[in-house]
Amino acid sequence: MKQDANFARSTLAGLGLLGCLALATLATATSANAGADVKIPVDQARIVELAAEPGTVIVGNPTIADVTLRNGNLMIIQGKAYGETNIIVLTTDGEQIANMDVVVQARNKNALWIYSSQGRKSFRCSPFCEGELNTGDNAEFFTGITTQNQGKISAAKKSGSTSSGGGEQ
């Protein structure tokens, strides 16, 4: 009897782990349902699995979100700026396979915003706080961060050491 109880517990634990893995897989690649909302933090991306291979993709406002297609029916949505837009996907025959609202929102994880009479300054703290470019920040602060980022990119290109392989050699 004791062995049966142990077997039942270990079977239930295994099924629970299997369920968690299934949920994690679903969270990684979202299926595109008609009318589904997709929430994306700004400067982040989400993978959406379409029901069929797309022929035409229509983005309501491409300044808010952008789309890249990969491997037949995978669509990658990138959040570019705060706001809401929609994405409609049609097959090559013109049939609608997806219609979704996209909400691009602020990333609050490890975020720090400092407000003063000169305006807002945004920082990302993990574990140390560094300036981050965000729409709505103080113009002087924003320009300073932009200049530093451009200098860093320029130095990396000169040394030929870019991890993306996009540097000049």
N, CA, C and O of each residue as an XYZ file, in Angstrom:
676
protein
N       0.818     -1.191      0.000
C       0.000      0.000      0.000
C       0.864      1.258      0.000
O       0.548      2.246     -0.663
N       1.978      1.202      0.769
C       2.858      2.358      0.851
C       3.524      2.627     -0.502
O       3.719      3.777     -0.896
N       3.871      1.526     -1.213
C       4.494      1.680     -2.526
C       3.517      2.321     -3.509
O       3.922      3.148     -4.326
N       2.222      1.950     -3.442
C       1.213      2.541     -4.318
C       1.084      4.039     -4.068
O       0.945      4.808     -5.019
N       1.127      4.464     -2.815
C       1.029      5.889     -2.481
C       2.248      6.647     -2.993
O       2.115      7.752     -3.520
N       3.439      6.060     -2.843
C       4.665      6.703     -3.352
C       4.636      6.806     -4.876
O       5.022      7.826     -5.447
N       4.169      5.731     -5.531
C       4.065      5.750     -6.989
C       3.096      6.842     -7.453
O       3.374      7.559     -8.414
N       1.963      6.960     -6.765
C       0.958      7.965     -7.123
C       1.535      9.378     -6.946
O       1.333     10.251     -7.790
N       2.256      9.587     -5.834
C       2.864     10.910     -5.601
C       3.900     11.242     -6.663
O       3.913     12.358     -7.184
N       4.777     10.284     -6.994
C       5.817     10.558     -7.988
C       5.207     10.766     -9.374
O       5.711     11.571    -10.157
N       4.124     10.045     -9.684
C       3.437     10.229    -10.969
C       2.811     11.617    -11.042
O       2.925     12.299    -12.060
N       2.151     12.035     -9.963
C       1.546     13.369     -9.932
C       2.612     14.461    -10.022
O       2.404     15.471    -10.694
N       3.743     14.269     -9.358
C       4.830     15.257     -9.425
C       5.364     15.349    -10.851
O       5.629     16.441    -11.354
N       5.519     14.189    -11.498
C       5.999     14.176    -12.888
C       5.025     14.869    -13.825
O       5.435     15.612    -14.716
N       3.724     14.624    -13.623
C       2.709     15.289    -14.443
C       2.707     16.794    -14.206
O       2.524     17.572    -15.142
N       2.910     17.206    -12.955
C       2.984     18.638    -12.641
C       4.148     19.293    -13.348
O       4.005     20.386    -13.895
N       5.318     18.632    -13.346
C       6.492     19.158    -14.040
C       6.246     19.234    -15.539
O       6.625     20.209    -16.187
N       5.613     18.209    -16.089
C       5.285     18.197    -17.510
C       4.352     19.348    -17.865
O       4.521     19.986    -18.904
N       3.364     19.619    -17.005
C       2.447     20.737    -17.212
C       3.170     22.067    -17.194
O       2.880     22.941    -18.011
N       4.117     22.236    -16.265
C       4.906     23.477    -16.195
C       5.722     23.675    -17.459
O       5.801     24.786    -17.982
N       6.334     22.593    -17.959
C       7.114     22.691    -19.199
C       6.220     23.070    -20.379
O       6.618     23.863    -21.232
N       5.014     22.505    -20.428
C       4.078     22.843    -21.509
C       3.697     24.311    -21.453
O       3.631     24.970    -22.491
N       3.444     24.840    -20.255
C       3.108     26.256    -20.114
C       4.278     27.143    -20.513
O       4.076     28.183    -21.139
N       5.494     26.749    -20.162
C       6.672     27.534    -20.538
C       6.828     27.580    -22.054
O       7.196     28.615    -22.610
N       6.551     26.466    -22.721
C       6.628     26.432    -24.185
C       5.579     27.353    -24.793
O       5.870     28.069    -25.751
N       4.374     27.345    -24.256
C       3.318     28.224    -24.760
C       3.677     29.686    -24.561
O       3.344     30.519    -25.404
N       4.341     30.012    -23.481
C       4.706     31.401    -23.207
C       5.769     31.890    -24.177
O       5.833     33.084    -24.470
N       6.607     30.985    -24.680
C       7.682     31.384    -25.584
C       7.148     31.740    -26.961
O       7.536     32.770    -27.513
N       6.291     30.940    -27.523
C       5.730     31.203    -28.842
C       4.215     31.297    -28.711
O       3.549     30.283    -28.502
N       3.679     32.468    -28.828
C       2.251     32.706    -28.685
C       1.553     32.389    -30.001
O       2.040     32.770    -31.065
N       0.429     31.703    -29.943
C      -0.360     31.473    -31.147
C      -1.189     32.708    -31.433
O      -1.655     33.383    -30.515
N      -1.368     33.000    -32.709
C      -2.120     34.188    -33.112
C      -3.597     33.845    -33.223
O      -4.001     33.129    -34.140
N      -4.391     34.340    -32.315
C      -5.838     34.170    -32.375
C      -6.463     35.470    -32.844
O      -5.939     36.550    -32.569
N      -7.572     35.373    -33.543
C      -8.265     36.564    -34.006
C      -8.647     37.428    -32.815
O      -9.245     36.939    -31.857
N      -8.310     38.696    -32.871
C      -8.666     39.627    -31.822
C      -7.800     39.543    -30.576
O      -8.098     40.208    -29.584
N      -6.731     38.743    -30.596
C      -5.880     38.583    -29.421
C      -5.063     39.842    -29.169
O      -4.633     40.513    -30.108
N      -4.854     40.156    -27.899
C      -3.983     41.260    -27.522
C      -2.574     40.734    -27.308
O      -2.379     39.684    -26.694
N      -1.605     41.462    -27.811
C      -0.206     41.138    -27.590
C       0.404     42.314    -26.858
O       0.376     43.439    -27.358
N       0.956     42.069    -25.673
C       1.604     43.123    -24.900
C       3.106     42.917    -24.979
O       3.617     41.830    -24.713
N       3.803     43.985    -25.350
C       5.247     43.919    -25.536
C       5.889     45.113    -24.842
O       5.454     46.245    -25.053
N       6.899     44.894    -24.032
C       7.641     46.038    -23.492
C       8.397     46.742    -24.625
O       8.833     46.097    -25.578
N       8.546     48.047    -24.517
C       9.287     48.800    -25.526
C      10.709     48.242    -25.629
O      11.305     47.871    -24.618
N      11.242     48.183    -26.827
C      12.581     47.654    -27.123
C      12.705     46.156    -26.847
O      13.810     45.659    -26.633
N      11.593     45.439    -26.851
C      11.587     43.989    -26.680
C      10.850     43.368    -27.866
O      10.266     44.082    -28.681
N      10.879     42.038    -27.958
C      10.224     41.339    -29.064
C       9.455     40.135    -28.548
O       9.744     39.610    -27.473
N       8.469     39.704    -29.331
C       7.679     38.512    -29.036
C       7.583     37.681    -30.308
O       7.483     38.216    -31.412
N       7.615     36.355    -30.131
C       7.428     35.436    -31.257
C       5.973     34.993    -31.260
O       5.435     34.583    -30.232
N       5.342     35.079    -32.428
C       3.950     34.649    -32.584
C       3.915     33.591    -33.679
O       4.436     33.798    -34.775
N       3.295     32.453    -33.369
C       3.149     31.382    -34.346
C       1.808     31.554    -35.053
O       0.757     31.553    -34.413
N       1.851     31.702    -36.363
C       0.639     31.892    -37.165
C       0.066     30.543    -37.596
O       0.793     29.554    -37.680
N      -1.231     30.507    -37.867
C      -1.913     29.274    -38.261
C      -1.512     28.806    -39.657
O      -1.629     27.623    -39.975
N      -1.040     29.729    -40.487
C      -0.629     29.398    -41.850
C       0.476     30.358    -42.273
O       0.768     31.327    -41.572
N       1.079     30.088    -43.404
C       2.141     30.966    -43.902
C       1.527     32.278    -44.394
O       0.575     32.259    -45.174
N       2.056     33.404    -43.949
C       1.474     34.700    -44.333
C       1.854     35.122    -45.748
O       2.922     34.781    -46.258
N       0.951     35.869    -46.358
C       1.226     36.468    -47.655
C       1.393     37.970    -47.517
O       2.272     38.568    -48.138
N       0.542     38.575    -46.697
C       0.572     40.024    -46.467
C       0.439     40.294    -44.979
O      -0.387     39.689    -44.295
N       1.283     41.230    -44.475
C       1.198     41.652    -43.083
C       0.972     43.159    -43.082
O       1.713     43.910    -43.716
N      -0.056     43.589    -42.364
C      -0.392     45.014    -42.285
C      -0.211     45.454    -40.836
O      -0.833     44.903    -39.927
N       0.646     46.451    -40.632
C       0.858     47.014    -39.296
C       0.208     48.384    -39.290
O       0.558     49.248    -40.095
N      -0.746     48.585    -38.374
C      -1.480     49.852    -38.306
C      -0.573     51.053    -38.152
O      -0.726     52.032    -38.882
N       0.363     51.008    -37.224
C       1.292     52.114    -37.002
C       2.693     51.546    -36.825
O       3.060     51.136    -35.724
N       3.488     51.518    -37.910
C       4.825     50.926    -37.844
C       5.823     51.703    -36.986
O       6.937     51.226    -36.769
N       5.456     52.881    -36.496
C       6.358     53.572    -35.569
C       6.214     52.997    -34.156
O       7.087     53.216    -33.317
N       5.134     52.268    -33.880
C       4.914     51.666    -32.562
C       5.426     50.228    -32.521
O       6.068     49.832    -31.548
N       5.151     49.442    -33.562
C       5.586     48.042    -33.611
C       6.028     47.699    -35.025
O       5.543     48.270    -36.001
N       6.955     46.757    -35.116
C       7.452     46.296    -36.402
C       7.374     44.773    -36.430
O       7.345     44.127    -35.383
N       7.341     44.205    -37.632
C       7.180     42.764    -37.796
C       8.276     42.215    -38.699
O       8.642     42.828    -39.702
N       8.790     41.050    -38.326
C       9.723     40.294    -39.149
C       9.174     38.881    -39.269
O       8.720     38.313    -38.275
N       9.205     38.304    -40.462
C       8.720     36.941    -40.677
C       9.906     35.995    -40.779
O      10.915     36.312    -41.409
N       9.773     34.818    -40.146
C      10.833     33.809    -40.149
C      10.226     32.422    -40.284
O       9.136     32.155    -39.778
N      10.940     31.545    -40.971
C      10.621     30.114    -41.033
C       9.154     29.803    -41.324
O       8.526     29.049    -40.581
N       8.613     30.363    -42.372
C       7.241     30.039    -42.777
C       6.178     30.750    -41.986
O       5.662     31.775    -42.430
N       5.832     30.226    -40.807
C       4.691     30.792    -40.089
C       5.068     31.472    -38.766
O       4.197     31.674    -37.920
N       6.322     31.824    -38.569
C       6.713     32.543    -37.357
C       6.801     34.038    -37.636
O       7.417     34.467    -38.612
N       6.182     34.812    -36.775
C       6.198     36.260    -36.893
C       6.813     36.822    -35.612
O       6.410     36.452    -34.509
N       7.782     37.708    -35.762
C       8.420     38.356    -34.622
C       7.929     39.794    -34.588
O       8.082     40.536    -35.559
N       7.338     40.183    -33.460
C       6.834     41.547    -33.293
C       7.776     42.277    -32.348
O       8.046     41.805    -31.243
N       8.272     43.425    -32.783
C       9.170     44.230    -31.951
C       8.457     45.501    -31.522
O       7.896     46.218    -32.351
N       8.482     45.780    -30.211
C       7.923     47.015    -29.675
C       8.903     48.149    -29.869
O       9.995     48.127    -29.301
N       8.532     49.146    -30.666
C       9.455     50.238    -30.984
C       9.214     51.495    -30.161
O      10.168     52.172    -29.776
N       7.954     51.818    -29.885
C       7.619     53.029    -29.129
C       6.330     52.773    -28.360
O       5.541     51.903    -28.729
N       6.122     53.532    -27.294
C       4.913     53.374    -26.482
C       3.671     53.637    -27.321
O       3.655     54.529    -28.170
N       2.629     52.848    -27.071
C       1.359     53.086    -27.748
C       0.648     51.806    -28.097
O       1.038     50.716    -27.677
N      -0.410     51.959    -28.879
C      -1.219     50.826    -29.326
C      -1.356     50.870    -30.838
O      -1.460     51.939    -31.439
N      -1.354     49.698    -31.436
C      -1.575     49.567    -32.869
C      -2.227     48.207    -33.108
O      -2.574     47.506    -32.158
N      -2.390     47.842    -34.358
C      -2.921     46.516    -34.662
C      -2.117     45.894    -35.789
O      -1.445     46.587    -36.553
N      -2.200     44.568    -35.877
C      -1.529     43.826    -36.942
C      -2.558     42.868    -37.536
O      -3.226     42.122    -36.820
N      -2.665     42.908    -38.858
C      -3.555     42.001    -39.596
C      -2.673     41.171    -40.517
O      -1.817     41.714    -41.215
N      -2.879     39.859    -40.520
C      -2.089     38.969    -41.368
C      -3.035     38.223    -42.298
O      -4.028     37.640    -41.864
N      -2.706     38.256    -43.597
C      -3.499     37.584    -44.630
C      -2.657     36.520    -45.317
O      -1.436     36.649    -45.414
N      -3.313     35.469    -45.793
C      -2.614     34.463    -46.601
C      -2.377     35.038    -47.991
O      -2.811     36.150    -48.292
N      -1.687     34.278    -48.837
C      -1.470     34.719    -50.223
C      -2.790     34.783    -50.991
O      -2.885     35.475    -52.005
N      -3.821     34.055    -50.506
C      -5.150     34.090    -51.120
C      -6.015     35.220    -50.573
O      -7.152     35.399    -51.011
N      -5.482     35.985    -49.614
C      -6.235     37.101    -49.051
C      -7.115     36.749    -47.864
O      -7.885     37.591    -47.402
N      -7.017     35.509    -47.353
C      -7.799     35.118    -46.179
C      -7.099     35.598    -44.910
O      -5.879     35.496    -44.787
N      -7.874     36.117    -43.981
C      -7.305     36.614    -42.725
C      -6.947     35.444    -41.808
O      -7.787     34.594    -41.514
N      -5.677     35.411    -41.356
C      -5.273     34.359    -40.427
C      -4.956     34.925    -39.035
O      -4.845     34.168    -38.070
N      -4.812     36.238    -38.931
C      -4.590     36.849    -37.616
C      -5.027     38.304    -37.654
O      -4.899     38.991    -38.668
N      -5.549     38.753    -36.514
C      -5.936     40.151    -36.337
C      -5.743     40.433    -34.852
O      -6.533     39.990    -34.018
N      -4.699     41.164    -34.533
C      -4.381     41.350    -33.121
C      -4.115     42.805    -32.786
O      -3.592     43.566    -33.599
N      -4.485     43.168    -31.577
C      -4.136     44.480    -31.046
C      -2.795     44.343    -30.343
O      -2.571     43.386    -29.602
N      -1.912     45.294    -30.574
C      -0.579     45.279    -29.980
C      -0.452     46.484    -29.062
O      -0.684     47.620    -29.474
N      -0.083     46.224    -27.817
C       0.135     47.279    -26.838
C       1.612     47.260    -26.471
O       2.121     46.276    -25.933
N       2.295     48.370    -26.771
C       3.710     48.500    -26.415
C       3.776     49.383    -25.181
O       3.322     50.527    -25.193
N       4.344     48.840    -24.123
C       4.330     49.533    -22.834
C       5.730     49.625    -22.225
O       6.666     48.970    -22.682
N       5.849     50.438    -21.204
C       7.127     50.648    -20.521
C       7.576     49.383    -19.814
O       6.761     48.603    -19.322
N       8.884     49.193    -19.772
C       9.476     48.107    -18.976
C       9.717     48.672    -17.586
O      10.518     49.592    -17.425
N       9.052     48.146    -16.603
C       9.191     48.663    -15.241
C      10.208     47.898    -14.411
O      10.606     48.362    -13.343
N      10.634     46.737    -14.883
C      11.569     45.928    -14.121
C      12.916     46.657    -14.022
O      13.506     47.026    -15.038
N      13.383     46.854    -12.816
C      14.660     47.505    -12.531
C      14.727     48.942    -13.048
O      15.817     49.469    -13.269
N      13.582     49.572    -13.240
C      13.556     50.940    -13.756
C      13.588     51.952    -12.611
O      13.038     51.729    -11.533
N      14.245     53.056    -12.886
C      14.284     54.177    -11.942
C      14.084     55.444    -12.752
O      14.800     55.684    -13.724
N      13.112     56.254    -12.357
C      12.868     57.526    -13.009
C      13.080     58.625    -11.981
O      12.517     58.585    -10.887
N      13.890     59.596    -12.340
C      14.132     60.735    -11.454
C      13.494     61.959    -12.091
O      13.815     62.337    -13.217
N      12.579     62.568    -11.341
C      11.876     63.760    -11.809
C      12.431     64.975    -11.067
O      12.593     64.950     -9.847
N      12.719     66.032    -11.816
C      13.168     67.289    -11.206
C      12.576     68.439    -12.019
O      11.815     68.215    -12.961
N      12.924     69.654    -11.655
C      12.404     70.807    -12.390
C      12.924     70.830    -13.830
O      12.329     71.481    -14.689
N      14.032     70.125    -14.104
C      14.567     70.056    -15.471
C      13.917     68.948    -16.305
O      14.160     68.858    -17.509
N      13.113     68.128    -15.690
C      12.450     67.050    -16.421
C      12.824     65.694    -15.875
O      13.415     65.586    -14.801
N      12.473     64.646    -16.629
C      12.690     63.272    -16.197
C      13.999     62.719    -16.747
O      14.423     63.066    -17.849
N      14.635     61.845    -15.952
C      15.804     61.073    -16.381
C      15.500     59.613    -16.077
O      15.043     59.286    -14.982
N      15.750     58.738    -17.039
C      15.451     57.313    -16.889
C      16.731     56.515    -16.696
O      17.756     56.777    -17.325
N      16.640     55.529    -15.802
C      17.777     54.663    -15.519
C      17.300     53.225    -15.449
O      16.151     52.962    -15.095
N      18.185     52.290    -15.788
C      17.947     50.861    -15.625
C      18.977     50.391    -14.603
O      20.176     50.590    -14.795
N      18.519     49.769    -13.521
C      19.384     49.391    -12.407
C      19.439     47.874    -12.264
O      18.460     47.247    -11.860
N      20.591     47.285    -12.597
C      20.722     45.833    -12.497
C      22.181     45.426    -12.461
O      22.688     45.069    -13.524
N      22.886     45.437    -11.398
C      22.573     46.016    -10.100
C      22.917     47.504    -10.027
O      22.437     48.201     -9.133
N      23.746     48.003    -10.960
C      24.108     49.417    -10.931
C      23.204     50.190    -11.876
O      22.772     49.650    -12.895
N      22.914     51.434    -11.559
C      22.027     52.254    -12.386
C      22.807     52.935    -13.496
O      23.835     53.570    -13.259
N      22.294     52.788    -14.726
C      22.881     53.435    -15.893
C      21.777     54.158    -16.649
O      20.636     53.700    -16.698
N      22.138     55.309    -17.243
C      21.170     56.078    -18.009
C      20.608     55.268    -19.159
O      21.317     54.486    -19.793
N      19.317     55.465    -19.421
C      18.634     54.737    -20.491
C      17.823     55.722    -21.321
O      17.215     56.642    -20.775
N      17.811     55.536    -22.622
C      17.050     56.405    -23.516
C      15.572     56.064    -23.469
O      15.187     54.923    -23.725
N      14.745     57.040    -23.143
C      13.293     56.865    -23.148
C      12.626     58.134    -23.657
O      13.020     59.246    -23.305
N      11.611     57.948    -24.489
C      10.824     59.073    -24.959
C      10.258     59.805    -23.752
O       9.705     59.182    -22.846
N      10.396     61.130    -23.741
C       9.883     61.932    -22.638
C      10.949     62.347    -21.636
O      10.667     63.110    -20.712
N      12.186     61.848    -21.810
C      13.266     62.250    -20.909
C      13.733     63.671    -21.225
O      13.489     64.194    -22.312
N      14.407     64.279    -20.254
C      15.021     65.595    -20.416
C      15.892     65.564    -21.679
O      16.678     64.634    -21.864
N      15.758     66.570    -22.546
C      16.449     66.594    -23.842
C      17.969     66.567    -23.684
O      18.651     65.866    -24.432
N      18.503     67.307    -22.738
C      19.960     67.346    -22.532
C      20.468     65.977    -22.068
O      21.497     65.503    -22.549
N      19.759     65.350    -21.148
C      20.114     64.022    -20.659
C      20.054     63.016    -21.814
O      20.975     62.219    -21.993
N      18.975     63.055    -22.592
C      18.771     62.157    -23.725
C      19.912     62.298    -24.733
O      20.451     61.300    -25.212
N      20.280     63.553    -25.053
C      21.358     63.815    -26.009
C      22.688     63.293    -25.483
O      23.481     62.736    -26.243
N      22.938     63.468    -24.188
C      24.173     62.970    -23.589
C      24.300     61.460    -23.691
O      25.367     60.950    -24.031
N      23.223     60.739    -23.401
C      23.231     59.274    -23.492
C      23.408     58.849    -24.950
O      24.154     57.915    -25.244
N      22.718     59.540    -25.862
C      22.830     59.224    -27.286
C      24.272     59.391    -27.770
O      24.795     58.535    -28.483
N      24.906     60.486    -27.384
C      26.298     60.751    -27.785
C      27.228     59.660    -27.253
O      28.108     59.186    -27.972
N      27.033     59.267    -26.003
C      27.871     58.217    -25.428
C      27.659     56.891    -26.160
O      28.625     56.185    -26.447
N      26.409     56.547    -26.465
C      26.122     55.304    -27.191
C      26.749     55.311    -28.579
O      27.303     54.302    -29.015
N      26.666     56.443    -29.278
C      27.255     56.547    -30.609
C      28.776     56.399    -30.539
O      29.381     55.760    -31.399
N      29.392     56.993    -29.511
C      30.838     56.853    -29.329
C      31.235     55.400    -29.081
O      32.245     54.929    -29.603
N      30.448     54.704    -28.296
C      30.726     53.295    -28.001
C      30.620     52.445    -29.270
O      31.473     51.593    -29.524
N      29.571     52.680    -30.066
C      29.384     51.939    -31.321
C      30.525     52.230    -32.285
O      31.041     51.318    -32.932
N      30.919     53.487    -32.386
C      32.011     53.887    -33.272
C      33.321     53.210    -32.861
O      34.056     52.715    -33.715
N      33.610     53.188    -31.573
C      34.834     52.548    -31.087
C      34.817     51.053    -31.389
O      35.845     50.485    -31.757
N      33.660     50.411    -31.236
C      33.551     48.978    -31.516
C      33.768     48.689    -32.996
O      34.401     47.694    -33.349
N      33.245     49.559    -33.866
C      33.422     49.356    -35.309
C      34.887     49.519    -35.706
O      35.389     48.789    -36.560
N      35.563     50.474    -35.089
C      36.984     50.700    -35.393
C      37.835     49.512    -34.990
O      38.798     49.173    -35.677
N      37.487     48.877    -33.880
C      38.263     47.744    -33.415
C      37.846     46.454    -34.110
O      38.544     45.444    -34.019
N      36.704     46.483    -34.808
C      36.226     45.309    -35.529
C      35.671     44.234    -34.617
O      35.601     43.067    -35.000
N      35.272     44.622    -33.400
C      34.789     43.625    -32.443
C      33.329     43.828    -32.109
O      32.997     44.295    -31.019
N      32.445     43.478    -33.047
C      31.011     43.529    -32.753
C      30.489     42.117    -32.672
O      30.820     41.289    -33.521
N      29.700     41.826    -31.698
C      29.180     40.478    -31.486
C      28.144     40.087    -32.523
O      27.931     38.897    -32.755
N      27.489     41.066    -33.159
C      26.437     40.744    -34.124
C      26.992     40.415    -35.499
O      26.246     39.996    -36.385
N      28.300     40.603    -35.689
C      28.890     40.342    -36.991
C      28.643     41.456    -37.979
O      28.982     41.321    -39.155
N      28.053     42.570    -37.528
C      27.719     43.653    -38.427
C      28.798     44.718    -38.519
O      28.620     45.712    -39.223
N      29.907     44.533    -37.829
C      30.961     45.552    -37.816
C      31.815     45.510    -39.067
O      31.893     44.486    -39.745
N      32.452     46.628    -39.365
C      33.353     46.698    -40.509
C      34.667     46.022    -40.131
O      35.131     46.157    -38.999
N      35.259     45.305    -41.060
C      36.493     44.606    -40.771
C      37.599     45.038    -41.697
O      38.721     44.542    -41.591
